[in-house]
Amino acid sequence: MLIGYARVSTPEQDLTPQLDALRAVGCERTFTDKASGSNANRAGLAEALSHARSGDILVIWKLDRLGRTSKGLIDLSIELEMRDIGLRSITDGIDTSGTAGKFVFRILAALAEMERDLIRERTTAALIAARREGRVGGRKTVMTSKRIEAARRLFASGMTVREVAPAIGVSVPTLYRHFPASAQDAIGAEKKGDDA
């Protein structure tokens, strides 16, 4: 089945030329959006994709109707290939339902993988550089030196993790990360040794 998708960026723009072209190539169902191509939440596109089944072909008037970024287009083309749905762009002359079209899908998939690898490499390099400069990513710990010392004193007094955590204002898992059971036992043993 040929499933058409048409999009214009603003409500004032006219969908008629796209809809006429989609009807002319034989689209049985057509879905539309009046939204920017950079908007990821497009109801018409989502509906077209949910309607499409294996063996169907998504037909568009021009490739930029699907999205504004190459990454968005590549990701969508990979999703279509994984679901065995073809893609045809009327004015761009792209048709992935044939052998040459499948080759285009493979190229797009390779580009997407390369882009993911490049992002991963850049992220890793940035993290290494930040660590070298003494910066560490992630959330700051809530276990300040004052809280650690207070927890140590409370453990030494014989309190349990479930009693200490709310007393110093942290969660039980956070407290366990800083004071595993073995550390709690060691603090208790130190206290008993001091009392003897």
Secondary structure per residue as TSV (DSSP state, phi and psi in degrees):
chain	resnum	aa	ss	phi	psi
A	1	M	-	360.0	139.0
A	2	L	E	-91.8	121.9
A	3	I	E	-113.6	121.0
A	4	G	E	-91.7	148.9
A	5	Y	E	-138.3	127.4
A	6	A	E	-126.6	144.7
A	7	R	E	-146.9	139.7
A	8	V	E	-123.9	158.3
A	9	S	S	-80.3	-29.5
A	10	T	S	-130.9	156.2
A	11	P	T	-61.0	-24.7
A	12	E	T	-76.0	-21.8
A	13	Q	S	-74.6	155.7
A	14	D	-	-102.0	127.8
A	15	L	-	-84.4	-10.2
A	16	T	H	-53.2	-48.0
A	17	P	H	-59.0	-40.7
A	18	Q	H	-66.8	-44.7
A	19	L	H	-63.5	-39.2
A	20	D	H	-61.9	-43.4
A	21	A	H	-65.7	-38.9
A	22	L	H	-67.3	-39.9
A	23	R	H	-65.6	-38.7
A	24	A	H	-63.7	-29.8
A	25	V	T	-90.6	-1.4
A	26	G	T	98.5	23.5
A	27	C	-	-65.5	129.0
A	28	E	S	-84.3	-34.5
A	29	R	E	-129.1	142.6
A	30	T	E	-133.8	136.4
A	31	F	E	-120.7	147.1
A	32	T	E	-133.1	159.3
A	33	D	E	-141.1	145.8
A	34	K	E	-119.8	81.6
A	35	A	S	-156.8	158.1
A	36	S	-	-63.5	146.8
A	37	G	T	-67.6	-20.8
A	38	S	T	-81.3	-11.5
A	39	N	-	-76.4	117.4
A	40	A	S	-73.6	-26.2
A	41	N	-	-97.4	85.6
A	42	R	-	-113.4	112.9
A	43	A	H	-61.0	-41.0
A	44	G	H	-63.7	-43.4
A	45	L	H	-66.1	-43.2
A	46	A	H	-59.9	-40.7
A	47	E	H	-67.5	-40.8
A	48	A	H	-62.3	-43.6
A	49	L	H	-67.1	-37.1
A	50	S	H	-73.2	-25.8
A	51	H	H	-78.9	-30.2
A	52	A	-	-69.6	139.7
A	53	R	-	-121.4	167.0
A	54	S	T	-52.4	130.8
A	55	G	T	94.9	-16.6
A	56	D	-	-74.5	166.7
A	57	I	E	-128.6	126.1
A	58	L	E	-85.8	121.5
A	59	V	E	-111.0	132.3
A	60	I	E	-128.5	157.7
A	61	W	S	-72.7	-41.7
A	62	K	S	-150.6	148.5
A	63	L	G	-58.2	-34.5
A	64	D	G	-70.4	-7.5
A	65	R	G	-70.9	-23.1
A	66	L	T	-79.4	-32.5
A	67	G	-	177.4	168.6
A	68	R	S	-97.5	-21.8
A	69	T	S	-105.6	146.4
A	70	S	H	-65.1	-35.6
A	71	K	H	-62.7	-43.2
A	72	G	H	-61.7	-41.9
A	73	L	H	-66.5	-42.0
A	74	I	H	-64.5	-46.0
A	75	D	H	-60.7	-41.9
A	76	L	H	-66.0	-40.8
A	77	S	H	-64.9	-36.0
A	78	I	H	-66.8	-42.8
A	79	E	H	-58.8	-43.5
A	80	L	H	-62.8	-43.4
A	81	E	H	-63.7	-42.7
A	82	M	H	-61.6	-31.9
A	83	R	T	-91.9	4.9
A	84	D	T	59.7	43.7
A	85	I	-	-114.5	128.4
A	86	G	E	-78.7	166.4
A	87	L	E	-134.2	129.9
A	88	R	E	-130.9	127.9
A	89	S	E	-111.6	117.7
A	90	I	T	-62.2	-54.0
A	91	T	T	-80.9	-22.9
A	92	D	T	-87.6	-11.4
A	93	G	T	71.5	26.6
A	94	I	E	-98.9	130.8
A	95	D	E	-145.7	107.7
A	96	T	T	-88.8	8.1
A	97	S	T	-80.4	-15.9
A	98	G	S	-100.3	-175.9
A	99	T	H	-61.8	-46.5
A	100	A	H	-63.6	-37.3
A	101	G	H	-65.4	-39.4
A	102	K	H	-63.7	-35.1
A	103	F	H	-62.8	-40.6
A	104	V	H	-60.8	-43.0
A	105	F	H	-55.9	-44.8
A	106	R	H	-62.5	-40.8
A	107	I	H	-63.6	-45.4
A	108	L	H	-61.6	-40.2
A	109	A	H	-63.9	-41.2
A	110	A	H	-64.5	-39.6
A	111	L	H	-63.8	-40.7
A	112	A	H	-64.0	-42.1
A	113	E	H	-64.6	-42.1
A	114	M	H	-62.3	-42.3
A	115	E	H	-62.9	-42.0
A	116	R	H	-61.9	-41.7
A	117	D	H	-64.1	-41.8
A	118	L	H	-63.6	-41.6
A	119	I	H	-62.3	-44.2
A	120	R	H	-61.0	-44.0
A	121	E	H	-63.5	-43.4
A	122	R	H	-64.7	-40.1
A	123	T	H	-64.4	-45.0
A	124	T	H	-61.9	-44.7
A	125	A	H	-61.6	-40.8
A	126	A	H	-66.3	-39.5
A	127	L	H	-65.6	-40.8
A	128	I	H	-63.7	-44.5
A	129	A	H	-62.8	-40.1
A	130	A	H	-65.3	-42.1
A	131	R	H	-64.1	-39.0
A	132	R	H	-60.5	-34.0
A	133	E	T	-87.6	3.6
A	134	G	T	87.5	7.7
A	135	R	-	-97.0	136.4
A	136	V	-	-122.3	133.9
A	137	G	-	-77.2	179.7
A	138	G	S	91.8	177.0
A	139	R	-	-73.0	149.2
A	140	K	-	-72.2	143.9
A	141	T	-	-71.5	144.7
A	142	V	S	-85.2	-10.4
A	143	M	-	-85.2	87.2
A	144	T	-	-74.4	168.7
A	145	S	H	-62.1	-33.2
A	146	K	H	-66.8	-41.9
A	147	R	H	-67.2	-39.0
A	148	I	H	-62.9	-44.3
A	149	E	H	-65.5	-41.0
A	150	A	H	-63.8	-42.0
A	151	A	H	-62.8	-42.1
A	152	R	H	-59.3	-44.2
A	153	R	H	-64.7	-42.2
A	154	L	H	-67.7	-38.7
A	155	F	H	-63.1	-40.9
A	156	A	H	-64.2	-27.5
A	157	S	T	-81.0	-4.2
A	158	G	T	101.5	5.4
A	159	M	-	-74.4	153.7
A	160	T	-	-90.9	170.0
A	161	V	H	-58.6	-42.7
A	162	R	H	-67.3	-21.8
A	163	E	H	-88.6	-36.8
A	164	V	H	-72.7	-42.7
A	165	A	H	-53.1	-55.0
A	166	P	H	-67.8	-27.4
A	167	A	H	-65.5	-33.9
A	168	I	H	-102.6	-1.4
A	169	G	T	83.0	35.9
A	170	V	-	-131.7	168.9
A	171	S	-	-82.4	161.1
A	172	V	H	-61.7	-45.9
A	173	P	H	-59.6	-38.2
A	174	T	H	-62.0	-43.7
A	175	L	H	-64.4	-40.8
A	176	Y	H	-63.7	-33.9
A	177	R	H	-62.8	-34.3
A	178	H	H	-93.6	-25.3
A	179	F	S	-133.6	79.5
A	180	P	-	-62.3	166.1
A	181	A	H	-52.5	-39.3
A	182	S	H	-63.3	-37.4
A	183	A	H	-68.7	-38.3
A	184	Q	H	-63.6	-43.2
A	185	D	H	-61.8	-40.8
A	186	A	H	-64.0	-40.2
A	187	I	H	-65.5	-43.0
A	188	G	H	-61.8	-39.0
A	189	A	H	-67.1	-39.5
A	190	E	H	-60.5	-43.7
A	191	K	H	-62.1	-44.3
A	192	K	H	-63.9	-37.8
A	193	G	H	-65.3	-37.4
A	194	D	H	-68.5	-35.1
A	195	D	H	-74.4	-22.5
A	196	A	-	-73.3	360.0
